[in-house]
Structure formats: C-alpha cells, structure tokens
Amino acid sequence: RRVRPVREAMSSIGSSNIGFQLLKKSGWKEGTGLGAQEQ
C-alpha cells in the first residue's frame, strides 16, 4: 500500500472543503496525521 505524504494530501483540499471543516471542528490540526498512530 502506498501512503501519500501529509503535505501532498493537505494541498489537495481547500479550507472551504466540508471534510476539512469537519476535521478542524473535531480537533484535528493541520500538519498532523489521522488515527492512533497519526498516519
């Protein structure tokens, strides 16, 4: 399985994206990964 770097994934979604907004509201911080191991 190929994993994209965080920087590449972040640049593909804008701050107006609903998914981005939901992540921010739930406590996610830009530059960090998701999940228990922040992948």
C-alpha positions as CSV (number, residue, x, y, z in Angstrom):
1,R,0.0,0.0,0.0
2,R,1.3,3.4,-1.0
3,V,0.9,6.2,1.5
4,R,1.0,9.9,0.4
5,P,3.0,12.3,2.4
6,V,0.8,14.6,4.7
7,R,1.9,17.7,2.8
8,E,0.7,16.4,-0.5
9,A,-2.6,15.3,0.9
10,M,-3.2,18.6,2.6
11,S,-2.5,20.6,-0.5
12,S,-5.2,18.8,-2.4
13,I,-8.1,20.0,-0.2
14,G,-9.0,23.6,0.4
15,S,-10.2,25.1,3.7
16,S,-13.7,25.5,2.2
17,N,-14.0,21.7,1.8
18,I,-16.7,20.2,4.1
19,G,-14.4,17.3,5.1
20,F,-11.6,19.8,6.1
21,Q,-14.1,21.8,8.1
22,L,-15.4,18.7,10.0
23,L,-11.8,17.6,10.8
24,K,-11.0,21.1,12.2
25,K,-14.1,21.1,14.3
26,S,-13.3,17.7,15.8
27,G,-9.9,18.9,16.9
28,W,-7.6,17.9,14.0
29,K,-4.6,20.2,13.5
30,E,-3.0,20.9,10.1
31,G,0.2,19.1,9.6
32,T,-0.7,16.1,11.7
33,G,-1.9,12.7,10.6
34,L,-5.1,10.8,11.5
35,G,-5.6,7.8,13.7
36,A,-3.9,6.4,16.7
37,Q,-0.5,6.4,15.0
38,E,-1.1,9.7,13.1
39,Q,-0.7,8.1,9.7
